[in-house]
Amino acid sequence: MMHTASLFEHWQTRFSWITDSGFSAEDLVSDLLGFYSVVRPMNYLDLLSIDPKEKAQRRWDFYGSVGRNKNNFFLPLLFPDPDDPCIRYMPYYGKYRTG
């Protein structure tokens, strides 16, 4: 699955004049969630902490679209809140955890 998802995202980059998809920030992680929701059914959304819409829009306005921010790994690319004065405003990768 991971190999096929990577090949597909690479294939999408050939259409960069039409779309900025292809390894966009959420693609590979979203593919994993979709795959596991079929192979090992459970509600994976309960494991996520989802920010309110206003915080998400603030990040979008600050960092740009998810297609502009590329992610070639199966780790979430996290975008710090631009309203937090105590952090570095640079996307970073989350960590893989088990259990």
Phi and psi in degrees as GROMACS dihedral restraints (atoms count N, CA, C in turn):
[ dihedral_restraints ]
;  ai    aj    ak    al  type     phi  dphi    fc
    3     4     5     6     1   -64.1    20    10
    4     5     6     7     1   -39.2    20    10
    6     7     8     9     1   -64.5    20    10
    7     8     9    10     1   -46.4    20    10
    9    10    11    12     1   -64.0    20    10
   10    11    12    13     1   -42.0    20    10
   12    13    14    15     1   -61.9    20    10
   13    14    15    16     1   -42.3    20    10
   15    16    17    18     1   -63.7    20    10
   16    17    18    19     1   -42.3    20    10
   18    19    20    21     1   -61.9    20    10
   19    20    21    22     1   -43.1    20    10
   21    22    23    24     1   -63.4    20    10
   22    23    24    25     1   -44.9    20    10
   24    25    26    27     1   -63.1    20    10
   25    26    27    28     1   -39.7    20    10
   27    28    29    30     1   -62.6    20    10
   28    29    30    31     1   -41.5    20    10
   30    31    32    33     1   -60.5    20    10
   31    32    33    34     1   -40.3    20    10
   33    34    35    36     1   -63.7    20    10
   34    35    36    37     1   -27.9    20    10
   36    37    38    39     1   -65.5    20    10
   37    38    39    40     1   -17.3    20    10
   39    40    41    42     1   -70.8    20    10
   40    41    42    43     1   -11.4    20    10
   42    43    44    45     1  -109.8    20    10
   43    44    45    46     1    35.4    20    10
   45    46    47    48     1   -64.9    20    10
   46    47    48    49     1   -19.8    20    10
   48    49    50    51     1   -77.1    20    10
   49    50    51    52     1   -13.6    20    10
   51    52    53    54     1  -105.9    20    10
   52    53    54    55     1   -40.5    20    10
   54    55    56    57     1  -141.7    20    10
   55    56    57    58     1   154.3    20    10
   57    58    59    60     1  -100.6    20    10
   58    59    60    61     1    16.2    20    10
   60    61    62    63     1   -73.7    20    10
   61    62    63    64     1   179.3    20    10
   63    64    65    66     1    94.7    20    10
   64    65    66    67     1    96.7    20    10
   66    67    68    69     1    63.0    20    10
   67    68    69    70     1    30.2    20    10
   69    70    71    72     1   -66.3    20    10
   70    71    72    73     1   163.6    20    10
   72    73    74    75     1   -48.7    20    10
   73    74    75    76     1   -35.3    20    10
   75    76    77    78     1  -103.2    20    10
   76    77    78    79     1    -7.6    20    10
   78    79    80    81     1   -55.4    20    10
   79    80    81    82     1   -59.6    20    10
   81    82    83    84     1   -67.7    20    10
   82    83    84    85     1   -37.0    20    10
   84    85    86    87     1   -66.6    20    10
   85    86    87    88     1   -40.5    20    10
   87    88    89    90     1   -63.0    20    10
   88    89    90    91     1   -40.2    20    10
   90    91    92    93     1   -60.2    20    10
   91    92    93    94     1   -42.4    20    10
   93    94    95    96     1   -62.5    20    10
   94    95    96    97     1   -45.1    20    10
   96    97    98    99     1   -60.8    20    10
   97    98    99   100     1   -43.6    20    10
   99   100   101   102     1   -63.0    20    10
  100   101   102   103     1   -43.7    20    10
  102   103   104   105     1   -61.4    20    10
  103   104   105   106     1   -50.8    20    10
  105   106   107   108     1   -68.7    20    10
  106   107   108   109     1   -28.0    20    10
  108   109   110   111     1   -67.4    20    10
  109   110   111   112     1   -22.2    20    10
  111   112   113   114     1   -91.1    20    10
  112   113   114   115     1   -44.3    20    10
  114   115   116   117     1   -74.6    20    10
  115   116   117   118     1   -40.6    20    10
  117   118   119   120     1  -129.6    20    10
  118   119   120   121     1    77.7    20    10
  120   121   122   123     1   -59.1    20    10
  121   122   123   124     1   127.0    20    10
  123   124   125   126     1  -170.0    20    10
  124   125   126   127     1   170.8    20    10
  126   127   128   129     1   -88.0    20    10
  127   128   129   130     1    94.4    20    10
  129   130   131   132     1   -71.9    20    10
  130   131   132   133     1   -21.2    20    10
  132   133   134   135     1   -63.4    20    10
  133   134   135   136     1   -27.1    20    10
  135   136   137   138     1   -65.2    20    10
  136   137   138   139     1   -20.7    20    10
  138   139   140   141     1   -86.2    20    10
  139   140   141   142     1    -9.2    20    10
  141   142   143   144     1   -99.4    20    10
  142   143   144   145     1   150.6    20    10
  144   145   146   147     1  -106.6    20    10
  145   146   147   148     1   115.9    20    10
  147   148   149   150     1  -106.9    20    10
  148   149   150   151     1   127.0    20    10
  150   151   152   153     1   -76.6    20    10
  151   152   153   154     1   156.6    20    10
  153   154   155   156     1   -63.2    20    10
  154   155   156   157     1   159.2    20    10
  156   157   158   159     1   -54.9    20    10
  157   158   159   160     1   -40.5    20    10
  159   160   161   162     1   -61.8    20    10
  160   161   162   163     1   -41.4    20    10
  162   163   164   165     1   -67.1    20    10
  163   164   165   166     1   -39.2    20    10
  165   166   167   168     1   -64.1    20    10
  166   167   168   169     1   -43.1    20    10
  168   169   170   171     1   -65.7    20    10
  169   170   171   172     1   -36.3    20    10
  171   172   173   174     1   -63.3    20    10
  172   173   174   175     1   -41.0    20    10
  174   175   176   177     1   -65.7    20    10
  175   176   177   178     1   -44.1    20    10
  177   178   179   180     1   -58.0    20    10
  178   179   180   181     1   -46.7    20    10
  180   181   182   183     1   -63.6    20    10
  181   182   183   184     1   -33.8    20    10
  183   184   185   186     1   -82.1    20    10
  184   185   186   187     1   -47.3    20    10
  186   187   188   189     1   -95.1    20    10
  187   188   189   190     1   -17.0    20    10
  189   190   191   192     1    95.3    20    10
  190   191   192   193     1   179.4    20    10
  192   193   194   195     1   -67.0    20    10
  193   194   195   196     1   158.4    20    10
  195   196   197   198     1   -64.8    20    10
  196   197   198   199     1   -26.1    20    10
  198   199   200   201     1   -71.8    20    10
  199   200   201   202     1   -25.5    20    10
  201   202   203   204     1   -77.1    20    10
  202   203   204   205     1   -23.0    20    10
  204   205   206   207     1  -104.3    20    10
  205   206   207   208     1   106.4    20    10
  207   208   209   210     1   -87.6    20    10
  208   209   210   211     1   148.1    20    10
  210   211   212   213     1  -140.9    20    10
  211   212   213   214     1   112.2    20    10
  213   214   215   216     1   -97.4    20    10
  214   215   216   217     1    11.3    20    10
  216   217   218   219     1  -121.6    20    10
  217   218   219   220     1   160.3    20    10
  219   220   221   222     1   -90.4    20    10
  220   221   222   223     1    39.4    20    10
  222   223   224   225     1  -121.6    20    10
  223   224   225   226     1   144.8    20    10
  225   226   227   228     1   -67.4    20    10
  226   227   228   229     1   137.4    20    10
  228   229   230   231     1   -93.7    20    10
  229   230   231   232     1   116.1    20    10
  231   232   233   234     1  -102.6    20    10
  232   233   234   235     1   141.5    20    10
  234   235   236   237     1  -116.1    20    10
  235   236   237   238     1   111.2    20    10
  237   238   239   240     1   -60.8    20    10
  238   239   240   241     1   150.0    20    10
  240   241   242   243     1   -66.7    20    10
  241   242   243   244     1   119.7    20    10
  243   244   245   246     1   -67.3    20    10
  244   245   246   247     1   -10.8    20    10
  246   247   248   249     1   -87.1    20    10
  247   248   249   250     1    -6.0    20    10
  249   250   251   252     1   -87.7    20    10
  250   251   252   253     1   112.7    20    10
  252   253   254   255     1   -76.7    20    10
  253   254   255   256     1    -6.5    20    10
  255   256   257   258     1  -103.1    20    10
  256   257   258   259     1    15.6    20    10
  258   259   260   261     1  -130.5    20    10
  259   260   261   262     1   166.5    20    10
  261   262   263   264     1   -88.0    20    10
  262   263   264   265     1   130.0    20    10
  264   265   266   267     1   -87.5    20    10
  265   266   267   268     1    74.1    20    10
  267   268   269   270     1  -145.1    20    10
  268   269   270   271     1   128.6    20    10
  270   271   272   273     1   -58.1    20    10
  271   272   273   274     1   148.5    20    10
  273   274   275   276     1  -143.8    20    10
  274   275   276   277     1   160.0    20    10
  276   277   278   279     1   -86.5    20    10
  277   278   279   280     1   137.2    20    10
  279   280   281   282     1   -73.1    20    10
  280   281   282   283     1   175.8    20    10
  282   283   284   285     1  -107.1    20    10
  283   284   285   286     1   149.6    20    10
  285   286   287   288     1   -82.1    20    10
  286   287   288   289     1   130.6    20    10
  288   289   290   291     1  -131.4    20    10
  289   290   291   292     1   152.8    20    10
  291   292   293   294     1  -115.9    20    10
  292   293   294   295     1   154.5    20    10
